[in-house]
Amino acid sequence: MATDETASSGRPRPWLLILLAVAAVALIANWMWPTDSTGLVAPSSNVAQPSARREQGKVDPAELQVWLDELSTARPEVGGSQRNPFRFQPKPPPPPPPQAALPPVANVGAPPVTGPPPPPPIPLKFIGIVEKPGSLKVAAMSDCRSTYYGAEGQVIDGRYRLIKIGVESMVIEYVDGRGRTTVRLEGCPAR
């Protein structure tokens, strides 16, 4: 009775597991093995094809003649070629003929540039608008290290004057009136 209970239990037999594993490996190998999809093999180019003359066993002696005098004739000269076999394009036009070098022309009509160099660009970025009750607008600016606030007409950081605050931009200049710049609403780059 004890042997009947162990044989009928739900435990799989080892030989059945081995047989199942071998079948799975064979199925995977068959699936992954490279095969020719057509099943046909292309004929080799070296296969001799019988001709009608060979089948008869007769060969014309004129076919066996070699014209040695044609081998000794002069061949045409190989010239330079502009052809590129790897590109399909029209032949480029020939280069223009060389011109005599002209002396440099002096800029006669323009006055010489004099005066101080322009001021450096204003490094502030317009990062936002703060509106207080009573229609007072305050612009938030940053040089990506510090943050500054100011209303229209105020001096920022002792160097810049805020001229106008718009919806998407502000107009700012140096305190002495030089370097007026419109700065768009944008932030500082990520650190």
Secondary structure, DSSP 8 states (H G I E B T S, - for coil): -HHHHHHSSS---HHHHHHHHHHHHHHHHHHHS---SS------TT-----HHHHHT---GGGG---HHHHTS-----------TT----------------------SS----S---------EEEEEEEETTTEEEEEEE-SS-EEEE-TT-EETTTEEEEEE-SSEEEEEETTS---EEEEB------
